[in-house]
Amino acid sequence: MEDISVIQNEAFRLGLKVNAPRNDLIILTKPSDYGKPYLHISQDRYDYIYSERGYEFSRKSTKDLDELLYWIIYPVVHQMAVEYELIHRVDESEDCRKIIFPKLIEYLGKMNPLWAEKARKELPLV
């Protein structure tokens, strides 16, 4: 398992490819009071945990660094795609996902083509 400094540097490096906000890519290693996920690294796996006020409501575990980075990066670029849609909205009545999802896939593809393919399979309307 890689240590937090290696993972953090890789998240920052990937984020630069799409101009992701650096502060949004900061990886916590302890629970926060406001629900931001944190990373626990053990000898055999990474646990990416969402908790708020002492209540854990989601935990994902993997041994794969690439999968962990996908989990870390995805919400950041999803938010970027939402912000892109708000700026480029043409018609209030049109489904906003028609702009958000392709932009999300574009961002993911710039970082890792396999991530774009993974998202394409998971998302509707793409």
C-alpha positions, 0 to 999 in steps of 0.5 A: 500500500502506498502512503498518504503522501504518494496518494495525495501527490498523485491526486494533485497531479491528476487534478492538474490535467483538468484544472481541478481545484487543488483544495477539493483534492485534499485527502483527509486521513481522519473523520471531519465534522462535515461529512467529507470522506477520509482515507484509512490505509491498512497493510492490505487495503485502502478504506475510503470512508464517509462519516458525519458526527461519528456516524459512518454511512459509507465505506468502500475498500480496495487494494487497487490504487487506481480504483481509490484515485477514481473514488477520490477524483470522481466527485471533484470532476463531477462538481466541475461538470455541474458548474460547467453545465450551469454556465453553458445551460441553453434551455431550462427545460432540457435535462441538465445531465445531457451536458453534465455527463459528457463533460464528466466523461471528458474530464475523467478521460483526460486523467485516465481513459479507463475511468472515462469508459467506467463512467460511461458504463455507469451513467445513463444518457451517455 
